[in-house]
Amino acid sequence: MSIIGWLILGLISGFIASKIVNKTGAGFVLDIILGIVGALVGGFIFTRLGGIGITGFNLYSMTVAIVGAVIVLVVYHALFSRKGI
């Protein structure tokens, strides 16, 4: 997948995960970064559980990225938020 594809996948999954975790976006750049990191984390977790990681720009990969981004956001808010989650 190209850099543009990763950025788009990261933006969309980070934005959706932000809405799931804290009901507001974390900001454009932070949504992209956390979405891309979430895609990597989600791919790693799904692979370890016997599934397939990111396979391209499709619905399955988006689901993997969103699950990973939610995990990353929960950890991020637990570590860097004064209020917690």
KOLNU-728682 format. One record per atom (N, C-alpha, C, CB): residue in one letter; atom name; x, y, z. Coordinates in steps of 0.001 Angstrom, whole numbers, plus 500000, padded with zeros to 6 digits. Glycine has a CB too. Layout:
<setis>
SETI  residu  atome      c1      c2      c3
SETI       A     CA       X       Y       Z
...
</setis>
This chain:
<setis>
SETI  residu  atome      c1      c2      c3
SETI       M      N  500854  498834  500000
SETI       M     CA  500000  500000  500000
SETI       M      C  500901  501229  500000
SETI       M     CB  499028  499998  501224
SETI       S      N  500499  502243  499275
SETI       S     CA  501316  503451  499146
SETI       S      C  501224  504320  500403
SETI       S     CB  500880  504260  497915
SETI       I      N  502090  505303  500460
SETI       I     CA  502088  506248  501583
SETI       I      C  500747  506972  501651
SETI       I     CB  503248  507272  501446
SETI       I      N  500213  507360  500509
SETI       I     CA  498907  508043  500476
SETI       I      C  497819  507118  501030
SETI       I     CB  498550  508489  499020
SETI       G      N  497873  505847  500664
SETI       G     CA  496903  504877  501174
SETI       G      C  496981  504734  502683
SETI       G     CB  497119  503528  500522
SETI       W      N  498221  504673  503219
SETI       W     CA  498395  504578  504672
SETI       W      C  497878  505826  505360
SETI       W     CB  499870  504357  505028
SETI       L      N  498126  507000  504772
SETI       L     CA  497639  508249  505372
SETI       L      C  496113  508290  505388
SETI       L     CB  498191  509464  504605
SETI       I      N  495493  507895  504299
SETI       I     CA  494025  507902  504236
SETI       I      C  493444  506872  505202
SETI       I     CB  493540  507615  502795
SETI       L      N  494002  505656  505195
SETI       L     CA  493543  504619  506123
SETI       L      C  493737  505070  507563
SETI       L     CB  494293  503295  505876
SETI       G      N  494893  505684  507840
SETI       G     CA  495174  506172  509189
SETI       G      C  494239  507286  509616
SETI       G     CB  496594  506652  509277
SETI       L      N  493954  508213  508705
SETI       L     CA  493051  509315  509029
SETI       L      C  491652  508807  509329
SETI       L     CB  493005  510321  507884
SETI       I      N  491140  507959  508469
SETI       I     CA  489770  507460  508649
SETI       I      C  489664  506609  509912
SETI       I     CB  489326  506639  507420
SETI       S      N  490586  505672  510085
SETI       S     CA  490505  504801  511263
SETI       S      C  490774  505574  512553
SETI       S     CB  491498  503642  511135
SETI       G      N  491697  506521  512518
SETI       G     CA  491964  507341  513705
SETI       G      C  490784  508207  514071
SETI       G     CB  493178  508211  513482
SETI       F      N  490118  508772  513063
SETI       F     CA  488944  509606  513304
SETI       F      C  487804  508778  513902
SETI       F     CB  488488  510278  511998
SETI       I      N  487541  507623  513313
SETI       I     CA  486465  506761  513823
SETI       I      C  486789  506288  515240
SETI       I     CB  486250  505543  512887
SETI       A      N  488029  505883  515470
SETI       A     CA  488427  505436  516806
SETI       A      C  488320  506565  517825
SETI       A     CB  489855  504891  516779
SETI       S      N  488670  507791  517430
SETI       S     CA  488530  508940  518337
SETI       S      C  487080  509157  518713
SETI       S     CB  489098  510210  517696
SETI       K      N  486186  508999  517748
SETI       K     CA  484757  509152  518035
SETI       K      C  484255  508053  518958
SETI       K     CB  483951  509148  516740
SETI       I      N  484806  506852  518820
SETI       I     CA  484390  505736  519679
SETI       I      C  484899  505938  521104
SETI       I     CB  484906  504393  519114
SETI       V      N  486155  506348  521238
SETI       V     CA  486783  506421  522561
SETI       V      C  486363  507653  523336
SETI       V     CB  488284  506403  522425
SETI       N      N  486446  508840  522717
SETI       N     CA  486183  510045  523510
SETI       N      C  485190  511011  522871
SETI       N     CB  487466  510763  523757
SETI       K      N  484483  510593  521859
SETI       K     CA  483395  511342  521215
SETI       K      C  483834  512606  520478
SETI       K     CB  482387  511716  522241
SETI       T      N  485104  512967  520560
SETI       T     CA  485616  514096  519792
SETI       T      C  486905  513676  519124
SETI       T     CB  485837  515340  520691
SETI       G      N  487206  514265  518007
SETI       G     CA  488460  513966  517336
SETI       G      C  489634  514491  518150
SETI       G     CB  488475  514566  515927
SETI       A      N  490764  513872  517978
SETI       A     CA  491959  514293  518700
SETI       A      C  492736  515351  517925
SETI       A     CB  492852  513093  518983
SETI       G      N  492247  515734  516772
SETI       G     CA  492950  516670  515905
SETI       G      C  493388  515948  514646
SETI       G     CB  494164  517299  516629
SETI       F      N  493487  516666  513542
SETI       F     CA  493768  516075  512247
SETI       F      C  495064  515272  512241
SETI       F     CB  493832  517150  511199
SETI       V      N  496151  515880  512665
SETI       V     CA  497455  515215  512624
SETI       V      C  497513  514068  513626
SETI       V     CB  498579  516220  512908
SETI       L      N  497016  514292  514824
SETI       L     CA  497043  513238  515838
SETI       L      C  496148  512069  515441
SETI       L     CB  496608  513793  517198
SETI       D      N  495002  512345  514789
SETI       D     CA  494151  511267  514286
SETI       D      C  494895  510415  513269
SETI       D     CB  492875  511838  513660
SETI       I      N  495639  511048  512371
SETI       I     CA  496398  510297  511366
SETI       I      C  497476  509452  512040
SETI       I     CB  497037  511258  510332
SETI       I      N  498235  510072  512927
SETI       I     CA  499338  509363  513579
SETI       I      C  498819  508181  514402
SETI       I     CB  500136  510325  514478
SETI       L      N  497804  508438  515226
SETI       L     CA  497261  507356  516051
SETI       L      C  496570  506298  515195
SETI       L     CB  496277  507916  517084
SETI       G      N  495972  506714  514079
SETI       G     CA  495354  505749  513171
SETI       G      C  496379  504838  512517
SETI       G     CB  494562  506470  512106
SETI       I      N  497501  505401  512075
SETI       I     CA  498557  504595  511464
SETI       I      C  499188  503671  512495
SETI       I     CB  499630  505497  510832
SETI       V      N  499481  504200  513675
SETI       V     CA  500013  503358  514750
SETI       V      C  498989  502282  515117
SETI       V     CB  500374  504217  515999
SETI       G      N  497715  502672  515144
SETI       G     CA  496658  501708  515435
SETI       G      C  496562  500615  514387
SETI       G     CB  495334  502414  515548
SETI       A      N  496776  500974  513129
SETI       A     CA  496768  499972  512065
SETI       A      C  497899  498970  512273
SETI       A     CB  496895  500645  510682
SETI       L      N  499056  499454  512656
SETI       L     CA  500182  498558  512926
SETI       L      C  499901  497672  514134
SETI       L     CB  501465  499364  513154
SETI       V      N  499367  498278  515206
SETI       V     CA  499037  497516  516415
SETI       V      C  497938  496497  516110
SETI       V     CB  498590  498466  517559
SETI       G      N  496903  496930  515403
SETI       G     CA  495818  496020  515045
SETI       G      C  496304  494870  514179
SETI       G     CB  494721  496774  514324
SETI       G      N  497164  495170  513201
SETI       G     CA  497729  494118  512360
SETI       G      C  498547  493128  513169
SETI       G     CB  498589  494724  511270
SETI       F      N  499331  493635  514107
SETI       F     CA  500136  492774  514967
SETI       F      C  499240  491875  515824
SETI       F     CB  501058  493621  515863
SETI       I      N  498217  492477  516441
SETI       I     CA  497322  491706  517310
SETI       I      C  496550  490656  516519
SETI       I     CB  496345  492638  518031
SETI       F      N  495989  491052  515371
SETI       F     CA  495223  490101  514571
SETI       F      C  496112  488964  514076
SETI       F     CB  494563  490810  513384
SETI       T      N  497364  489262  513710
SETI       T     CA  498287  488226  513265
SETI       T      C  498618  487267  514403
SETI       T     CB  499569  488855  512713
SETI       R      N  498835  487811  515594
SETI       R     CA  499143  486970  516761
SETI       R      C  497968  486069  517143
SETI       R     CB  499527  487846  517954
SETI       L      N  496743  486537  516865
SETI       L     CA  495559  485737  517196
SETI       L      C  495190  484759  516083
SETI       L     CB  494379  486651  517484
SETI       G      N  496017  484688  515042
SETI       G     CA  495781  483731  513968
SETI       G      C  495048  484304  512775
SETI       G     CB  495020  482583  514490
SETI       G      N  494757  485592  512794
SETI       G     CA  494066  486219  511670
SETI       G      C  495049  486808  510678
SETI       G     CB  493117  487299  512163
SETI       I      N  494533  487660  509838
SETI       I     CA  495339  488347  508840
SETI       I      C  495385  489817  509225
SETI       I     CB  494763  488150  507393
SETI       G      N  496543  490443  509077
SETI       G     CA  496684  491857  509392
SETI       G      C  496115  492724  508279
SETI       G     CB  498149  492204  509632
SETI       I      N  496716  493866  508053
SETI       I     CA  496285  494802  507023
SETI       I      C  496553  494186  505654
SETI       I     CB  497013  496173  507168
SETI       T      N  495523  494142  504800
SETI       T     CA  495662  493512  503490
SETI       T      C  495559  494507  502341
SETI       T     CB  494614  492445  503324
SETI       G      N  495357  495741  502629
SETI       G     CA  495190  496756  501588
SETI       G      C  494128  497748  502036
SETI       G     CB  494801  496107  500222
SETI       F      N  493603  498498  501116
SETI       F     CA  492577  499487  501450
SETI       F      C  491209  498859  501222
SETI       F     CB  492743  500789  500598
SETI       N      N  490702  498150  502245
SETI       N     CA  489402  497490  502158
SETI       N      C  488732  497512  503532
SETI       N     CB  489553  496027  501641
SETI       L      N  487524  496998  503605
SETI       L     CA  486748  497047  504841
SETI       L      C  487400  496244  505968
SETI       L     CB  485346  496529  504589
SETI       Y      N  487962  495083  505640
SETI       Y     CA  488627  494269  506660
SETI       Y      C  489809  495023  507264
SETI       Y     CB  489102  492930  506060
SETI       S      N  490636  495609  506420
SETI       S     CA  491795  496361  506912
SETI       S      C  491359  497564  507733
SETI       S     CB  492673  496816  505744
SETI       M      N  490260  498203  507331
SETI       M     CA  489740  499332  508091
SETI       M      C  489310  498876  509483
SETI       M     CB  488558  499989  507348
SETI       T      N  488673  497712  509566
SETI       T     CA  488251  497171  510858
SETI       T      C  489462  496861  511737
SETI       T     CB  487401  495904  510659
SETI       V      N  490479  496240  511155
SETI       V     CA  491704  495943  511894
SETI       V      C  492330  497240  512405
SETI       V     CB  492708  495166  511003
SETI       A      N  492399  498251  511543
SETI       A     CA  493005  499529  511914
SETI       A      C  492194  500230  513000
SETI       A     CB  493130  500436  510686
SETI       I      N  490875  500172  512921
SETI       I     CA  490034  500820  513932
SETI       I      C  490201  500128  515282
SETI       I     CB  488548  500802  513500
SETI       V      N  490221  498800  515299
SETI       V     CA  490420  498071  516555
SETI       V      C  491769  498441  517163
SETI       V     CB  490332  496539  516325
SETI       G      N  492806  498463  516340
SETI       G     CA  494123  498853  516829
SETI       G      C  494165  500288  517307
SETI       G     CB  495149  498654  515757
SETI       A      N  493504  501195  516572
SETI       A     CA  493493  502609  516946
SETI       A      C  492726  502830  518242
SETI       A     CB  492881  503451  515828
SETI       V      N  491658  502077  518465
SETI       V     CA  490929  502180  519735
SETI       V      C  491843  501760  520885
SETI       V     CB  489640  501301  519712
SETI       I      N  492589  500684  520700
SETI       I     CA  493515  500235  521737
SETI       I      C  494578  501297  521994
SETI       I     CB  494176  498903  521336
SETI       V      N  495140  501852  520916
SETI       V     CA  496170  502890  521054
SETI       V      C  495595  504118  521754
SETI       V     CB  496741  503282  519670
SETI       L      N  494381  504522  521398
SETI       L     CA  493765  505696  522023
SETI       L      C  493475  505479  523501
SETI       L     CB  492481  506055  521301
SETI       V      N  493021  504299  523867
SETI       V     CA  492765  504012  525277
SETI       V      C  494068  504104  526065
SETI       V     CB  492122  502611  525448
SETI       V      N  495134  503530  525534
SETI       V     CA  496434  503616  526202
SETI       V      C  496919  505062  526237
SETI       V     CB  497472  502722  525491
SETI       Y      N  496770  505778  525113
SETI       Y     CA  497195  507179  525029
SETI       Y      C  496477  508035  526076
SETI       Y     CB  496929  507736  523616
SETI       H      N  495165  507880  526170
SETI       H     CA  494405  508668  527152
SETI       H      C  494719  508264  528584
SETI       H     CB  492914  508521  526901
SETI       A      N  494985  506981  528804
SETI       A     CA  495338  506534  530148
SETI       A      C  496679  507104  530586
SETI       A     CB  495373  505012  530207
SETI       L      N  497599  507256  529656
SETI       L     CA  498932  507753  529996
SETI       L      C  499040  509266  530007
SETI       L     CB  499928  507204  529040
SETI       F      N  498356  509946  529054
SETI       F     CA  498589  511363  528865
SETI       F      C  497423  512276  529200
SETI       F     CB  498976  511591  527490
SETI       S      N  496315  511732  529627
SETI       S     CA  495170  512544  529972
SETI       S      C  495088  512686  531481
SETI       S     CB  493879  511938  529408
SETI       R      N  494818  513871  531929
SETI       R     CA  494704  514112  533380
SETI       R      C  493422  513510  533938
SETI       R     CB  494745  515620  533682
SETI       K      N  492391  513461  533097
SETI       K     CA  491100  512933  533539
SETI       K      C  491025  511424  533411
SETI       K     CB  489980  513565  532747
SETI       G      N  491927  510792  532675
SETI       G     CA  491822  509365  532391
SETI       G      C  490955  509178  531166
SETI       G     CB  491242  508586  533602
SETI       I      N  490297  508070  531079
SETI       I     CA  489492  507755  529885
SETI       I      C  488119  508312  529990
SETI       I     CB  489408  506269  529663
</setis>
